[in-house]
Amino acid sequence: MAYDVIVLGSGPGGYPAAIRASQLGKKVAIVEKESLGGICLNWGCIPTKALLKSANVYEYAKHAATYGIKVDNPGHDFDAVIKRSRGVADKMSKGVQFLMKKNKIDVVMGYGKLVAPTKLEVTAADGTKQILEAKNIVIATGGRARQLPSMPIDGKKIIGYREAMVLPSPQPKSMIICGSGAIGSEFAYFYNTMGTKVTIVEFMPRIVPVEDEDVSKELEKQFKKQGIEIMTNSEVLSVDTSGEGIKAKVKTPNGEVELSADVLLSAVGVIANLENIGLEELGIKTEKGKIVRDVNGLTNIPGVYAIGDCTPGQALAHVATKEGISVAEHIAGHHPEPMDYNNIPGCTYCSPEIASVGYTEKAAKDAGFEIKVGKFPFMASGKASAAGATEGFVKVIYDAKYGEFLGCHMIGMNVTEMIAEVVVARKLETTGHEILNAVHPHPTMSEALKEATAMAYGEATDI
């Protein structure tokens, strides 16, 4: 069967690439070995947010009296929480099936492997094979949980994010989480709120280490208030699973210690899915476990593109989506604007939430900027006080000379919904004074951005 475009992988990069190519008049097929929507819709972004919402509702119920509401002895049904999460994921995956039909995209289920620059061999679950041909092939195979030799995932006592989303009852009484990035921090909040004793072990000097240092400090403070134990500058050396639970030998700044728990969650990052997809046979270049591509997503082999987590850059769903759309437009002969990887927002959906974009304060200084920094605490926000969510702050960083919006770092309630304003502002090359002169509604959490900017320019009136 001949196509204009075949997309290998149907995650948040693959299925938008297929849809955009179809919109531009191309005949398209998409190949998927498991479930439409990929990891994001089935085992990542979407179902984890459903779990976190359940934890959030349970947390509200436990503290209902704070709001003058009577809720007697709130509890939770762990199995029902998991079931709801899976239902949300299934609904979203069915939505992608509908989009494929709507856009007249052929869906081929099976494992795809490039056998030529224009040919893809697909092996179905029953072992039957077929060859698909296309003028262009887009590799969007995504990534999976990284495994460390010191803690090989067995799916029962040492688990990855997939197992963490569907753990059977009884809910573990205790859990060690190795790694405090977005995945580790989100599961730490979820399980701790649901009643599991959580200990985070982080190799770096601070949790959420890619974030601005002030954000890391604030999250650590709030996590400790919630009862989460945190060990930084620490490393899991080995894990003994021979007993009823697990025993982890951990190297700390004060020497080795042994931790016991029911289960250990390995959340030490993601690696690309590159094995057995034909890269070596075709001579497609890779570097440090990622497919090398140019600004248009094109590999060193004409007609073969790569997007998303299997390529260098931020392993984020919205990055993959934008790359997929841009690749489809390039294939159709358009000239999409190159992606600005310094204006990609990052979000972590624990509580309090984290959202950031652009330079951290340290990165701005290291880049040679003379900067103005403003920080507005939600403690001074009327909306945050009314909501009972005064934890956190908004921090802004501006170039002192020209007013360029260098970066923004938020931690608090709903900040993942607020960061888009900064992304658009930076895209439009907005200055600090323009943010000040844009009227923000009151009372809202989002007006904290204006207030933080006022702090940076010495014009604050509310703190």
N, C-alpha and C positions, 0 to 999 in steps of 0.2 A: 504494500500500500504506500502510495507516494503522498507526502505532505510538504507544505512550505516550512512548517515548524513542528518539531517534536520537543516537548518539555519533559525532562526526566526528573520526576519529583513534583508532588502537588501541594507543597507547603505554602507558606505565606509569600514566598518568592515565585514558586512555580505556577500556581493557579492564576495569579494576576498577570503573569507573563503570557500565559495561554489566552486569557480573556482579551488582553490588549491586542495581541497579535490577531485574534479573530475579528475584533472590532475594526482593525486596519485592513481587513479583506483577505487575510491569510487562512489557508487550510491547516488546521492545527490538531495535533493529538497530544495527549498527556499520559505519561506512564507512571503508575504508582504501585509499589509492592505491598502496601498495607491498607491505609485508609486515606481517603481524600481529605485534604486539609493539613496533612503532615503532622509533625510533632506539635506545632503551635496549637492547632485546633483540637487535637486528640489527646496530647499528653503534656502540653506546656502552657502557653499563655492563657488559654480560655478555661480549661478545667481547674487550674490552680486558682484563678480569680473566683471561681465558684466556691472552692474550699475556703478561701480567705473571707468571702462574704458571709459564709456560715459562721466562721469564727468571730467575725465582726458583730453579727446579730447576737450571738451567744454572749459576747462581751457586753453589749448594750443591756441584754436581759439581766445579767449579773449585777449591773450598776444602775438598774432602772430607778431605784430609789433616789439616786442623785438628781434625776429629772422630775421627781415627784410622782413617779409611776410605781404602782405596786405589782410586783411579779414574785409570786411565792415559789421558792425552791426551784429556780430554773435549772434545767438539765439538758442533755443532748443525746441524740441517737447517732453514734458514730457511723454505723452502717448506712443510715439514711443520709447523712452528710456526704458520704462517698457516692451513694447512689445518685443524689442530686447532681453532683459534679459530673458524673459520667453521662447523665441525661443531657446536661447542657452541651457537653462535647459532642454527643451523638447528633443533637439537633443542628449544631454548627456544621458538622461534616455532611449531613444531609443537605444543608444549604449550599455547600460547594457542589454537590451532585446536581442540584437544580441549576446552578450557574453554568455548569458544563453543558447541560442540555440546552439552556437558554441561548448560549453563545455558539451552539453547534460544534462543540469540541468533542472529538472521539476520546473516550477514556479506555485505556488498555491496562488491565490489572496484571501485574507481574513484575519480575525483577529485570530491569533494563541494563544492557551492557553495550557500549559502543564497539562495533566491529569494523567500522570504517568511518571516515569523517561525515558521511551522509547516511549511515546505516546503524540501526539499533536493534539488537537481538533481545527479545522479551521472552522470559521463561515464566510461564504461568505456574500456579500453585500445584497443578497436577503434573508438572514437568514438561508439558508441551511447549514448543518454541515457535516463534514467528519472527520474521524480519520486517521492520518498518523502515521506510526510506524517507528522507527529508532533505531539503536544501540547507536547512539550519537546525542545529540541535542545541538546546539550552540545558546545561547541567545544573540542577537545583536539588542536589541530594541531601543537603542539610548537614546536621551533626547529631552526635549522641553524647551521653555522659562519659567524661574521661574517667579512666580507672587507673589507680595507682597500685604498684606492686604490693605495697604495705597493707592495702585493704581491697582485695579483689571482690567485686560484687557477686554475691551468690543469690540475690533476690529474696532472701529470707531474713538473715541476721545482718548482713551488710547489703544495703540497698542503694539504688539510685533514685532519681526523681520519679521515674515511672512507677516503681513499687511504692514510693512514698504516697502516691495519689490513690492507691487502691489497697492499702494495708487491710487485711481482714481483722475482724474482732477476735480477741479483745484488743482494744487500743493499747499500744505500748505504754507502760508506766514511766519509762525513761528512754531517752534518745540522745546519742552523741551526734552532732552535725559537724562534719569536717568541711570547712569552707564557709565563708560569710558573704559571698557575693549575693546577687539577687535571688538565686535559687535557695541558697542556704538560709538567708535572712527571712525569706517568705515562709519557708517551712518551719523555721524556728518560731516565728510568730504564731502560725497556725497550730502547731502541736502544743506549744506552751499554753495558748489560750484554751485549747480543748482539754487541758489537764495533764499533759505529759511533761515530766521533768526534763528540760532541755539544757544541754551543755554544748556551746559552740567552741570548736577548736580551729583557730585561724593562724596560718603560717606567717602572715604579714604582721607588722606592728599594730595595725588597727583593723576593725571590721569594716565592711564595705570599702575596701582599700582603694578602689578607683574613684571614689567620691572625694569632694573637698574635705579637708581635715576637720573642719568645724562640724560638718554633717556626720562624719564618723563618730566624733565625740558625743554628739547629741543622741544618735541612735544607740550607742553603747549605754549611755545614761538611762534612756527610756527602757531598753531591753532589761537592764539590771533591775529597774523598778518593777518590771513585770515578772521578775523571778528567773530570768534566763541567766545561766552562768556563762561567763565569757573568758576564754583563755587565748590571748594573743601571743605572738612570737612563739608559737607552739606547733608541734608536728606529731602526727600519729605515726609511730615507728612500726607497730605491728598490732594485729587484732587476733585474739584467741576466740574462736567460735565453738570450742569443744564442749563448753558447759551449757547451762540453760539459756543464758543470755550471751553477752560478749564482754570481753575484757580487753581494753585498749591500752597499750603502752604509749605514753605521750611524753615527748621531750619538751620541757618548758625552760624558761630562763633560769629557774631555780633547781633544775635537775629533772630526772625522770619520775613520772608518777603513773599509777595505774588507775584507769577509770572503768567503772562497770556500768552497763546499761542493758536494756532489753534488745536494742537495735542500734546500728550505726548507719547514718545516712551520709554517703559520699557525695559532696556537692563541690567538687574541685575543678569545675569547668567543663567545657565541651570540646570534642574533637570532630573533625570533618569526616563524613562518610565518603571515602575515596576508594575503598577496596573493591576489587572485582567489577569495576564499571568500564574497564577498557582504557584507562589513562595510559598505562605503560605500553600497551600494544600500539596505540596511536601516537605515542611520543608527546602527549600533552604535558606541558611543564608544570611541575609542582615545586613549592618551596615551603619548608617548615610545616609540612602537612596540609597545605592549602593549594588550590589551583591558581596559578598565575594568570591574570587577565589584564587587559588594558582599560582605559577610562570608559570604553564602550561595552565592557564585559566580554570582549573577544579574547579567546585563548590564542596560543601560538599556532593553532590549526585553523585555517580559514573555515568559517561557517559553524564553528563550535564555540559556544559561549558558556560562561559560568557565572552564577549569582549566589548570593546568600551565604550561609554559614560554611559552605565548602570553599569559600574564597577568603582572602585577607580582609581585615576590617572588623567592625563591631558585629558580633553575633546577635543581632536583634531582628525581630520579625518585620518591623517597619523599614529597616534598611533593605532587607531582602525584597520586600514589596516594591519599593521605589526602583531598585536595581532591575527587577523583573520587567516592570513597565518600561523603563528606559531601554532595555535590551530589545524588547518587542518593537519599540519605535525605531530603533537603529536598524533592525532587520527590515523594516518597512520603508527604509530610505529617508527617515526623518533625521533631525539633528538635535537629539535631546540635550538639555543643559547638563553638563557634568555635575555629579553629586558633590555637595560640600560636606565632607565627612567631619568637619569641625562644627557643624550645626545639626548634629543628630542628638535628639533628646534621649536620655536614659531614665527609666522608671523602675522603682522597686516598690512592690505593693504590700509590704508588711505594714504594721501600724506602730508608729507614724510612718506614712508613706514618704518616699524619697523621689525627687525629680530633679534633673540637672541637664544643662546644655552648655557647651563652650568651655572656655578656660576655667580651671580652678584658680584660686588666688595664687598658689605656688607656681602653677604653669604659666600664668600671666607674667609673674615676676621673672621667671626663668627665661621667658621669651623676650625680655627686655622692655616690657611696657612699664610706663609710670602710671600707676592705677589709682582710682578712687573706689573705695569699698563701702557699701552700705549694708546694714543687717537690721532687719525689723523682726522682733520676736512676736509670735502669735499671742503671747501673754498680753500684749498691748492692743490686740484686735478685738473689737466689739463682737464681730460675728463668731470668732473663735471662742470667746467667753460664753456667748449665748449657746453655742453648740457643745460646750464642755470639752473642748479640744484645744487647749492652749499650749500644747507641747510644740516645740520646733520654731522655725524661723524661715524667712526668705533672705538670702544673701545675694547681692548683685555686685558685679565687677565691671567698671568702666575704664576706658583709656582716658587718663587725665587731660591729654592734649586735645584730642578731637571728639571725645564723648562717645567713642565706639563702644557698643554693648559687647563686652568681651565674654561674659559668662554669667550664669545664674544658677544658684543651688538652693533647693528648697527641701525642707523636711517638716511634715505636718499633715493634717487631715486634708484629703482631696488635692494635694499638690500635683498629683499626676494629671489632673484635669487642668491645672493652671499653667503648666510649662509651655503649652502650645503658643501662648501669647508671646513668650520670649523667642521661640523659634521663628515665628513670623516677623517679629520686630527685628531680629538679627538679619533675617533674609532681606528685609527692606532697608537695611543699613540705618536703622533708627538709632538716634542718640539718646543719651540720658535725659536731656532737656525735653525731648519729644515725649518720652514716657511720662515725665512730670506734667506736661501740658495736656496729656490725654486724660480726660475725666474718667475715673474708675468708679463704678457704682458702690454705694455704701448702704448698709454694711455687707461686705463680702470678704471672703478669704483672699480673693484676687487683688484687692486694693493694697494688700501687703507688698506687692511688687512696686507700686508707686511710692509707698511709704519707705521702703528700703532704698529706693532711688533718691528720695528726699534726704535720707540719712547720708548717702554718699556725697551729696552736694551741699550739706550743711543747711538744709531747708526744712527739716522735720518739724511738724507741728503737733504730732500725736504721741511723742515719746520724749 
